[in-house]
Amino acid sequence: MWNKRGSSSRSRSGGYRREVYQSLTMILQFGINMLVPVFLCSYIGWWIDKKLGSSFVFILMFILGALAGGRNVYRMARQVYDKKPGEEKEKSGTGAGKDDKNDDQ
């Protein structure tokens, strides 16, 4: 459709597309943050089992990888939801943060 100025209304949907791409990227990051530790720990556990001739290290390392992946996803989700719309991330090295409120007490 054309608006009053003669330009297509599709040009305004660029922001919408950007939000969709950002959401898809975030979903991909969640998957990577969960699967990489699981696969790495599982491989290390399999390798140790192969060298030692045991069969329980793989299971322990798989569980460790799942816990690490879950922690990664939790931390990422917390960063995403703690960030308010329109608010820029604070630089981590500035020393400014929640602790500054309690300095007077």
HELIX and SHEET records of a PDB file:
HELIX    1   1 SER A    9  SER A   13  5                                   5    
HELIX    2   2 GLY A   14  LEU A   52  1                                  39    
HELIX    3   3 VAL A   57  ASP A   82  1                                  26    
HELIX    4   4 LYS A   98  ASP A  104  5                                   7    
END                                                                             
